[in-house]
């Protein structure tokens, strides 16, 4: 059959990979949006773990763990209360309206992976849409290709948004800071009272290694 001949020639490999990437992006979306981003449990002890002690070694000693005024749990360093989720989140980055969940300590790496896969899907989809366009200066052409043209423009917009979002997150990760810390540096006690501009920065390579590995 024609389908078997196409498979033998390898013509079905690219569509199959594209479908798998789309499926992967959908699964990552649900995983990131439904998983625990790092909610601070109410019964957690105030003492710091070894990992926290390592990353907070350069933070001023006069900055102490405080109790959240909303949910009354003891907030670890770099945690923040999200009023939309009604929880304190460890290493809080931001509340993402697209996934209706916070991006925090547990789901931030998966969020970056989701953005990366989504960017590949958008670039591939844009290439497919562009290859289907052939331009003619006529009303009939516009009528027959308006949906494809609008799809291509929409893909371009989403690609730019996802690319900028991914690049900004990778930059912040390379500095070992979060979106919240970057935007609200002057309002955060452990950053405002620190002698260093960013007491968590361990160098680009170590920052990336710590985050992803």
Secondary structure, DSSP 8 states (H G I E B T S, - for coil): -HHHHHHHTTTTHHHHHHHHHHHHHHHHHHHHHHS---B--TT--SS--HHHHHHTTTS-TT----B-TTT--B--TT-EEETTTTEEETT--EEETTTTEEE-TTTHHHHHHHHHHHHHHHHHHHHHHHHT----SSHHHHHHHHHHHHHHHHHHHHHHHHHHHHHHHHHHHHTT--HHHHHSGGG-HHHHT-SSS-TT---HHHHHHHHH-
